[in-house]
């Protein structure tokens, strides 16, 4: 495994030499006081400068994941902020945004502080938490957005859809006052009927209860109409259906302030890849080949703004009960880049530059997160070996969660080094 390094500061320059910026031009980068001070050919190191030789590697802005579950406070047996952020650094991420399905729920200043105290103590990279939309994520009473908006990245009841139309409209009307972002887990509970995988061919052939696509896109349609009415900045979490892609595409064309994300697994697998194993169980579920094709087209034409892993660790016991009875969720921070590079970039579906755009630039832009590789920006950088071949072994994950359908898969491309604020937080270069 690579080495992790945290929080050592220096007044000396760090110079990254001979790297291919976005896989193209060879250029050096000089970092001073955690920011990009200079870019150009043949920057000459001074005595004492730290030099990182990136020859043969791609230099890119580090990744951002706006949808992770770090499980603290309340569920530290699944994941801790320390282990989750170590996994993120290994995956090339320097900022992650943890969802609020915690105990206590971050629905007021006191509860948010309980989470922030752990972040301040244990996080290895930047962690920007969400606050809930409703108190206790119960959908019954709106949180005090006025007191929370400047302390969180956005508001979400992730894990639950906001079932009452009027409640979502009130949330959006309040969020507009502070130019805050509402990020919605869209799921109409009245349409679930006990389903736990996609309502498609695999479910029918194997006697499983399915989750229909309308349970997602129906709420997306409602929320887009409310966002258009209120002028709210609205972000759709983990989209999985072809109907959702089209709804977002049409809304963007009308000028609605809507963005969305999808996960690597929705772009790579279909419901016919499922096995009788909880590694294939998450919410929303992996859907049909037609849905996957629509998601890929949405990535290509810009309808889908970004990739988010929905990294959702559970204990081995919680994921050992089969498709029907296991907990929803898989991990993804340590495999996302490699999986997408293998299945999208290397197969010519999208370019490496486009992958970097949807893993770094776009989430930073939408969620207003600092960092990058331009002069003056906070030095959040990832060095990538886009041709390295390796096999996924979840036993080597930094995350406490070990459940992924990529276990045992051959990958092409890996993270070699991650720098946050100019300091190395993950280093696999010396192996």
Secondary structure, 3 states (H helix, E strand, C coil): CCECCCCCCCCCCEEEEEEEECCCCEEEEEEECCEEEEEECCCCCCCCCEEEECCCCEEEECEEEEEEECCCCCCCCCCCHHHHHHHHHHCCEEEEEECCCCCCCCCCHHHHHHHHHHHHHHCCCEECCCECCEHHHCCCCECCHHHHHHHCCCECCCCCCCCCHHHHHHHHHHHHHCCCEEEECCCCHHHCCCCCEECCHHHHHHCCCEECCHHHHHHHHHHHHHHHHHCCEEEECCCCCHHHHHHHHHHHHHCCCEEEEECHHHHHCCHHHCCCCHHHCCCCCCCCHHHHHHHHHHHHHCCCCEECCCEECCCCCCCCCHHHHCCCCCCCCCCHHHHHHHHHHCCCCCCHHHHHHHHHHHHHHHHCCCCECCCCCEECEEEEEEEEEEECCHHHCCCCCCCCCCCCCEEEEEEEEEEECCEEEEECCCC
